[in-house]
């Protein structure tokens, strides 16, 4: 009996420790509300340089969402050559956020090397990762001038538990033609959530009770 008592309290301690960890918290990460709910959109003009769409047709093909129905579209206009959206989130060490991005280069990269990237910042606002980057020069050399990439996968795994910021950004170098697309609803939790630990505790308590009853 004493042995089971000790096991029970070890599990409870593990559970309490885990409740202090950070569950991955992202709002509308895949834009499935059909808008930018949950995102900071101060860096774009919603309805112009920032849109949530269900399809986009470039010069060489049409894009549909990789996951769900919607995805984000960032562009530029004569008044705003750089557009971005961002979101703060908490995450547990070892958990991963991931998604897809695509770049439609409609500029001569020798003159206007437009670019786009995904950046991760820590709680102090320091850039710590760039899980995806693309520019017009890369498209021009690897695919062809005035061309577009397919959807490309990206991912980032948290090195430690805490609060971070993910930012999707597009930069146009003077001739507003290129576009960038982001679709990113994937969250991989490798660390069990507190509710999982709690279920485990109750399950083991039940096994102990059954064993006592039949012993």
N, C-alpha and C positions, 0 to 999 in steps of 0.2 A: 504494500500500500504506500509506504514512504517513497518508494522509487517513482511511482506514478505521480505522487504529489510534487516531487522535484521536477519531473518532466513537464507537468502542467505549468508550473511557474516559469520555467525556461521559455516555453512557448509564449506565455503572456508577455515576458520581457522583450522577446523578439518582436512581437506584435506592436508593443508600445514604441519600440525603437523605430519600426518601419513607418508608423503613423507620422513621425517627424520628418520623413523624407518628402520629396517633391513628386507628386504625380504630374505627368505631362498635361499641361493645360493650354490648349490652343482653341480659339474661337473661330468658327467658320473658316478653318484652314483651307478647305477645298472650294470655298466660294459658293457652296450649294444653296445659300439663301438667295442667290441671284443678285447679290450686291456686296458691298465692302463692309458689312456689319462685322464688328470686332477688330477691324484694321484701322491703323492711323493713316489717313489719306491726305495729310497736310502737304505731302510732296507731289501731288498730282492734281489735275483738274478733273474731278469726277464728271463723267459724261463727255469728256473730250480727250484728255491725255491719259485718263484712267477709266477703264470700263470692265464690267463683268459680262461675258458673252457666252453663248452656247456653240458658236462656230466662228471661224475666221478664215477668209479666203485670201491667200497671198498670190504672188505672181506664178507660183509653180505648184499650187495645190491648196486643199482646204484642211483646216485643223478642226477636230472635234475633241471634246474633253477626254482625257485619259481615264479619269475616274468620275463617275457621276455625270452631271449634265453641264456644269458651268466651269469656266476658268477665267483668270485675270488677263487683261490686255493693257499693256502700257505703251504709250507712244509720245510724241512731242508735237508742238505746233510753233508758230512763229514767235510766240511770247514765252514759251516754256520748253527749253531744249533738254531738260532733265526731269524725269518723273520717277517717283518711288512710293512704295507703301511699306508699312512695317507693323510688327506686332510684338509686344512683350509676352513672355510665357515662362512658366516654371517647368522644370524637368528633373527627373531623377538620373543620377549617374548611370551610364550604360544604356539609357533609353535613346531611341533614334527618331528623328523626324526626317521625312523624305518626300520627294515629289518629282515633278517633271517640268521642264522648261524648253522653249523653242525660240529661235531667233529668225526673223525675216529681214534680211539685209536688202534694202532698196537704195543703197548708195554706192558710189564708186569708192571703194575702200582706200584707194590711193590718195583721195582728197579728203574723204570724211569717214574716218574709222569709228563708226558708231559701235557702242558696246552695251552689254547688259551683264548683271551678276547678281548672285545671292550672297548676302553677307550675314554673319552671326556676330553679335556684339555681347560682351559680358555685362554684368550689372553696373560697371563703371563706364560703360560706353566705349570700351576698347574693342576694336575689331580683332576677333580671334580665329575666324575661319571664313573661307570663301569656297563653299562646296560646289559652286557652278559659275562659269564665266564663258562668255562668247562675244566675239566682235566681228565686224564686217570683213576684216583682213583674213581671219581664220576661215570664214565662210567662202570668201573669194578664192583663197588658195586651195582649200580642200574640196569644195563643192562647185564653185563657180561664182563669178561676179553677179551681183543682183540676184541672189538666190536665197534659199531658206533651209534651215536645218529641220530634221524630224524632231519629234519630242525626244528629249534626252533626260535620263534619270539622274537624280542627285540625292545625296543623303548626308546627314551629320549626326554623330553620336556624342552625347554630352560627356565631357571628361570629368565633370563633377556635378553634384546636385546644386541647383540654384536657379536664379532668374536670368534670362537672356533675352535678346531681341533678334528677330529675324527680319531682314530687309530685302525686298525685291526692288531692283533699281535698273533704270534704262537711261543711257546717255546718248544724245544726238549731237554730233559735232558741227552742225550748222545747216544741214539741209534736211528738214523734217520729213523723212520718208520711211525709215526703218521702224520695226515693231518688235516687241517681245511678249511672249505668252508664258504664264505660270499656272500650273495645276498641281496642288500639293496637299492632299488630304491624309497622307500616310503617317501614322504614329505607331512605332513599335515599342511596346513596353516589355522589357526583359526582366524588370524588377517587379515582383508581385505587389499589387495594390493592397492597402490595409484591409479591405473587405475580404481579399483572398486569404490573408493570414487569419482573419477572424473565423472564416469558415473552416480553415484547417484546425484551429484550436477546438472548435466545437466538435469537429469530426473525431479528433483524437480523444477528447473527453468521452464521447459516445463509445469508442472502442474500449476505453478503460472500464466504463460501466458495464459493457457486455461481458468483458473478461471476468470481472468480479462476480457477476451474476451466475456464470456457469462454472466458476472455480470452486 
